[in-house]
Amino acid sequence: MFGLIFMSCSTQSDAIRYPQILEDGKAKHCLELQDLELQGDCLSSFIKKDPLNHDISELCLKLSSQKWQSECFFQLSDEGEHIGESAILLCSQSGEFEEDCLRHAGARQV
């Protein structure tokens, strides 16, 4: 996994820092990465580890890439298996993925 990610690194420091952030376990440090793809991928890793961590939704809003902000909220809803109002709130922030997000949430509710 890391081999492909490192190929897209914009700086040598991102290539070094990224695995350190994952190891340290502090999602807020994902935003220190210069490469926008790595920022998003980094937060995705933390969502998969702890999808019910409410602090991550604040970090999603701080992502520099709109695409990754949308993906972040979609993943929070999906990985956290949210239904009802919490799913609607997360999906409403998932931009281009909103329709898919709501469809997934609806399928979980059945």
C-alpha positions as CSV (number, residue, x, y, z in Angstrom):
1,M,0.0,0.0,0.0
2,F,2.7,2.5,1.0
3,G,4.6,2.0,-2.2
4,L,1.9,3.4,-4.4
5,I,1.2,6.2,-2.0
6,F,4.8,7.3,-1.8
7,M,4.9,7.7,-5.6
8,S,2.4,10.5,-5.3
9,C,4.2,12.4,-2.5
10,S,4.9,16.0,-3.3
11,T,7.8,16.1,-0.9
12,Q,10.3,13.8,0.7
13,S,9.1,14.9,4.1
14,D,5.5,13.7,3.4
15,A,7.0,10.3,2.5
16,I,8.7,10.1,5.9
17,R,5.9,11.8,7.9
18,Y,2.9,9.9,6.6
19,P,3.8,6.5,8.2
20,Q,4.9,8.2,11.4
21,I,1.4,9.9,11.7
22,L,-0.3,6.5,11.2
23,E,1.9,5.0,13.9
24,D,1.5,7.9,16.3
25,G,-2.2,7.6,16.1
26,K,-3.1,11.3,16.0
27,A,-5.4,12.1,13.1
28,K,-5.0,15.8,13.4
29,H,-1.5,15.5,12.1
30,C,-2.8,14.3,8.7
31,L,-3.5,17.9,7.9
32,E,0.2,18.7,8.2
33,L,0.9,16.7,5.1
34,Q,1.5,18.9,2.0
35,D,0.1,16.4,-0.5
36,L,-3.7,16.7,-0.7
37,E,-4.1,13.0,-1.7
38,L,-2.1,11.9,1.3
39,Q,-4.1,14.1,3.7
40,G,-7.3,12.4,2.6
41,D,-5.8,9.0,2.6
42,C,-4.4,9.5,6.0
43,L,-7.8,10.6,7.5
44,S,-9.4,7.6,5.7
45,S,-7.0,5.3,7.6
46,F,-8.1,6.8,10.9
47,I,-11.8,6.5,10.0
48,K,-11.3,2.8,9.3
49,K,-9.6,2.4,12.7
50,D,-12.2,4.3,14.7
51,P,-15.3,5.3,12.6
52,L,-17.1,6.7,15.6
53,N,-14.4,9.2,16.6
54,H,-16.4,12.5,16.5
55,D,-13.2,14.6,16.3
56,I,-12.5,13.3,12.8
57,S,-15.6,15.1,11.4
58,E,-14.0,18.4,12.4
59,L,-10.8,17.4,10.6
60,C,-12.8,16.5,7.5
61,L,-13.9,20.1,7.3
62,K,-10.3,21.3,7.4
63,L,-9.1,19.2,4.4
64,S,-7.9,21.4,1.6
65,S,-9.5,19.2,-1.1
66,Q,-13.3,19.4,-1.5
67,K,-13.2,15.9,-3.0
68,W,-11.5,14.5,0.1
69,Q,-13.9,16.5,2.4
70,S,-16.8,14.8,0.7
71,E,-15.1,11.4,0.8
72,C,-14.3,11.8,4.4
73,F,-17.9,12.4,5.4
74,F,-19.1,9.6,3.2
75,Q,-16.6,7.2,4.9
76,L,-17.6,8.4,8.4
77,S,-21.2,7.5,7.7
78,D,-20.4,4.3,5.9
79,E,-17.7,2.9,8.2
80,G,-19.6,4.1,11.3
81,E,-22.7,2.3,10.0
82,H,-24.8,5.4,10.8
83,I,-28.5,5.4,10.2
84,G,-31.3,7.9,10.7
85,E,-30.5,11.5,11.5
86,S,-26.8,11.0,12.1
87,A,-26.5,9.4,8.6
88,I,-28.5,12.3,7.1
89,L,-26.2,14.8,8.7
90,L,-23.0,13.1,7.6
91,C,-24.3,12.4,4.1
92,S,-25.5,16.1,3.7
93,Q,-21.8,17.0,3.9
94,S,-20.6,14.3,1.5
95,G,-21.0,16.5,-1.6
96,E,-20.9,14.5,-4.8
97,F,-21.3,11.3,-2.8
98,E,-24.5,12.3,-1.0
99,E,-26.8,10.2,-3.0
100,D,-24.7,7.0,-2.6
101,C,-24.2,7.8,1.1
102,L,-27.9,8.1,1.7
103,R,-28.5,4.9,-0.3
104,H,-26.0,3.0,1.8
105,A,-27.5,4.4,5.0
106,G,-31.0,3.4,3.9
107,A,-29.8,-0.2,3.1
108,R,-28.4,-0.4,6.6
109,Q,-31.7,0.7,8.2
110,V,-33.7,-2.2,6.6
